[in-house]
Amino acid sequence: MSSPITIVKPETPFRDVMDGASRMEARVLDHGFVALVDAMPRLVPEGQTADQAVVQAARVSYGQGTKQVSEDAGLIRYLLRHRHTTPFEMVEFKFHVCMPIFIARQWIRHRTANVNEYSGRYSILPDRFYTPTVDAIRKQSQANRQGGEETFAISDEAEERTAKEFLAFLKDVETQYTRYIDLTKKGVSRELARIGLPVNMYTEWYWKCDLHNLLHFLGLRMDSHAQYEIRVFAEAMFRLIEPIVPVCAQAWRDYHFEAMHLSRLEIEALRGLRSGGDGQIKSENKRERAEWEAKRARLDL
Ligand SMILES: Cc1cc2nc3c(=O)[nH]c(=O)nc-3n(C[C@H](O)[C@H](O)[C@H](O)COP(=O)(O)OP(=O)(O)OC[C@H]3O[C@@H](n4cnc5c(N)ncnc54)[C@H](O)[C@@H]3O)c2cc1C
């Protein structure tokens, strides 16, 4: 009996979205990196980008309906604007990342990725420690309890002393590494010996995520409220994927990342401004008022 299955291969010439590279790496901080190691779709019809997979998925789900939005870029921009998210899950990226452990702790909170991390139980942790440069040591922000913005001025003697004291503190902690190695040589298990090591040590993982959730991650971690050390990784990731999904990346910038959300109270304040009001929002909440002031400044109002 002949097989009821026929494999059909299209003739269309395809191109590799990573141009044949097995790895595209961005160096980040002093010992870190983020490398794009794979993408789906990897092959796209000649002359197209991986944006094509979003369009392909949308057209199957919308069927005839998409004929109104004839142009592919227009369709992607429509989907992103209206939060039709599932077509963006058809694109995936796999990264190999090396980042300080304190950054990995923030990163792992994003639950929609697949992760495999280097194991300090199986292997000795390499001696890579994150140390900021002396002119990049941030002071505790007075306005934001979570943040540090302004750096210590190395032109100021007292401030430079404090910055150097911080670096000396990091150096001291680093000396624990030799003891860690010694203790493992004396037979202490790797899983216990490592617990005396600091969180500025680097760890590594493979991190795979679809485009929808990756953009959500980037929106939170490229934002100015995110800690500088994770922000630089997020920015590097965006730079790696931007040429692969240029239309999605631009639409995301336009409608999400660089867009502005207005609350009902803010819309009322805006309306009030137009009719001679003071433009203040009716809220007792200090932070909410400050956020509105920041938006007004951005809008030159
Ligand atoms: C600037 C900043 C400061 C932060 N500060 C703190 C802090 O002080 N303390 C702290 O603990 N965390 C903090 N976080 C982490 C934050 O609360 C989130 O856990 C993290 O940003 C992941 O966000 P997410 O859940 O939207 O993302 P993901 O886990 O990537 O999930 C993406 C989306 O999937 C959906 N989803 C995923 N899992 C579930 C689920 N189980 N149930 C329902 N929906 C789900 C949600 O819609 C979610 O938005 C901070 C994050 C940022 C960006």
Ligand as a Chemical Component Dictionary entry (heavy atoms), coordinates in Angstrom:
data_LIG
# 
_chem_comp.id                   LIG 
_chem_comp.type                 NON-POLYMER 
_chem_comp.pdbx_formal_charge   0 
_chem_comp.three_letter_code    LIG 
# 
loop_
_chem_comp_atom.comp_id 
_chem_comp_atom.atom_id 
_chem_comp_atom.alt_atom_id 
_chem_comp_atom.type_symbol 
_chem_comp_atom.charge 
_chem_comp_atom.model_Cartn_x 
_chem_comp_atom.model_Cartn_y 
_chem_comp_atom.model_Cartn_z 
_chem_comp_atom.pdbx_ordinal 
LIG C1  C1  C 0 11.726 48.142 38.145 1  
LIG C2  C2  C 0 11.270 46.872 38.793 2  
LIG C3  C3  C 0 11.294 46.745 40.182 3  
LIG C4  C4  C 0 10.876 45.552 40.782 4  
LIG N1  N1  N 0 10.929 45.435 42.141 5  
LIG C5  C5  C 0 10.568 44.275 42.734 6  
LIG C6  C6  C 0 10.636 44.120 44.158 7  
LIG O1  O1  O 0 11.004 45.031 44.874 8  
LIG N2  N2  N 0 10.295 42.926 44.696 9  
LIG C7  C7  C 0 9.843  41.884 43.927 10 
LIG O2  O2  O 0 9.530  40.821 44.460 11 
LIG N3  N3  N 0 9.771  42.003 42.576 12 
LIG C8  C8  C 0 10.112 43.156 41.965 13 
LIG N4  N4  N 0 10.054 43.268 40.603 14 
LIG C9  C9  C 0 9.603  42.104 39.815 15 
LIG C10 C10 C 0 8.165  42.295 39.319 16 
LIG O3  O3  O 0 7.239  42.385 40.384 17 
LIG C11 C11 C 0 7.773  41.124 38.408 18 
LIG O4  O4  O 0 7.803  39.928 39.127 19 
LIG C12 C12 C 0 8.719  40.983 37.224 20 
LIG O5  O5  O 0 8.918  42.225 36.593 21 
LIG C13 C13 C 0 8.119  40.002 36.214 22 
LIG O6  O6  O 0 7.008  40.627 35.631 23 
LIG P1  P1  P 0 5.832  39.801 34.991 24 
LIG O7  O7  O 0 5.211  38.915 36.011 25 
LIG O8  O8  O 0 4.926  40.758 34.291 26 
LIG O9  O9  O 0 6.634  38.991 33.881 27 
LIG P2  P2  P 0 6.626  37.481 33.445 28 
LIG O10 O10 O 0 6.849  36.561 34.574 29 
LIG O11 O11 O 0 7.576  37.431 32.286 30 
LIG O12 O12 O 0 5.191  37.232 32.916 31 
LIG C14 C14 C 0 4.711  37.892 31.756 32 
LIG C15 C15 C 0 3.220  37.984 31.875 33 
LIG O13 O13 O 0 2.691  36.661 31.868 34 
LIG C16 C16 C 0 1.587  36.585 32.758 35 
LIG N5  N5  N 0 1.907  35.584 33.778 36 
LIG C17 C17 C 0 3.073  34.939 33.965 37 
LIG N6  N6  N 0 2.969  34.080 34.982 38 
LIG C18 C18 C 0 1.717  34.179 35.443 39 
LIG C19 C19 C 0 1.014  33.551 36.496 40 
LIG N7  N7  N 0 1.561  32.618 37.250 41 
LIG N8  N8  N 0 -0.248 33.931 36.712 42 
LIG C20 C20 C 0 -0.848 34.863 35.948 43 
LIG N9  N9  N 0 -0.229 35.504 34.940 44 
LIG C21 C21 C 0 1.046  35.164 34.691 45 
LIG C22 C22 C 0 1.365  37.967 33.310 46 
LIG O14 O14 O 0 0.459  38.658 32.517 47 
LIG C23 C23 C 0 2.720  38.607 33.172 48 
LIG O15 O15 O 0 2.691  40.008 33.096 49 
LIG C24 C24 C 0 10.435 44.456 39.983 50 
LIG C25 C25 C 0 10.416 44.598 38.593 51 
LIG C26 C26 C 0 10.822 45.778 38.003 52 
LIG C27 C27 C 0 10.792 45.877 36.478 53 
# 
loop_
_chem_comp_bond.comp_id 
_chem_comp_bond.atom_id_1 
_chem_comp_bond.atom_id_2 
_chem_comp_bond.value_order 
_chem_comp_bond.pdbx_ordinal 
LIG C1  C2  SING 1  
LIG C2  C3  SING 2  
LIG C2  C26 DOUB 3  
LIG C3  C4  DOUB 4  
LIG C4  N1  SING 5  
LIG C4  C24 SING 6  
LIG N1  C5  DOUB 7  
LIG C5  C6  SING 8  
LIG C5  C8  SING 9  
LIG C6  O1  DOUB 10 
LIG C6  N2  SING 11 
LIG N2  C7  SING 12 
LIG C7  O2  DOUB 13 
LIG C7  N3  SING 14 
LIG N3  C8  DOUB 15 
LIG C8  N4  SING 16 
LIG N4  C9  SING 17 
LIG N4  C24 SING 18 
LIG C9  C10 SING 19 
LIG C10 O3  SING 20 
LIG C10 C11 SING 21 
LIG C11 O4  SING 22 
LIG C11 C12 SING 23 
LIG C12 O5  SING 24 
LIG C12 C13 SING 25 
LIG C13 O6  SING 26 
LIG O6  P1  SING 27 
LIG P1  O7  DOUB 28 
LIG P1  O8  SING 29 
LIG P1  O9  SING 30 
LIG O9  P2  SING 31 
LIG P2  O10 DOUB 32 
LIG P2  O11 SING 33 
LIG P2  O12 SING 34 
LIG O12 C14 SING 35 
LIG C14 C15 SING 36 
LIG C15 O13 SING 37 
LIG C15 C23 SING 38 
LIG O13 C16 SING 39 
LIG C16 N5  SING 40 
LIG C16 C22 SING 41 
LIG N5  C17 SING 42 
LIG N5  C21 SING 43 
LIG C17 N6  DOUB 44 
LIG N6  C18 SING 45 
LIG C18 C19 SING 46 
LIG C18 C21 DOUB 47 
LIG C19 N7  SING 48 
LIG C19 N8  DOUB 49 
LIG N8  C20 SING 50 
LIG C20 N9  DOUB 51 
LIG N9  C21 SING 52 
LIG C22 O14 SING 53 
LIG C22 C23 SING 54 
LIG C23 O15 SING 55 
LIG C24 C25 DOUB 56 
LIG C25 C26 SING 57 
LIG C26 C27 SING 58 
# 
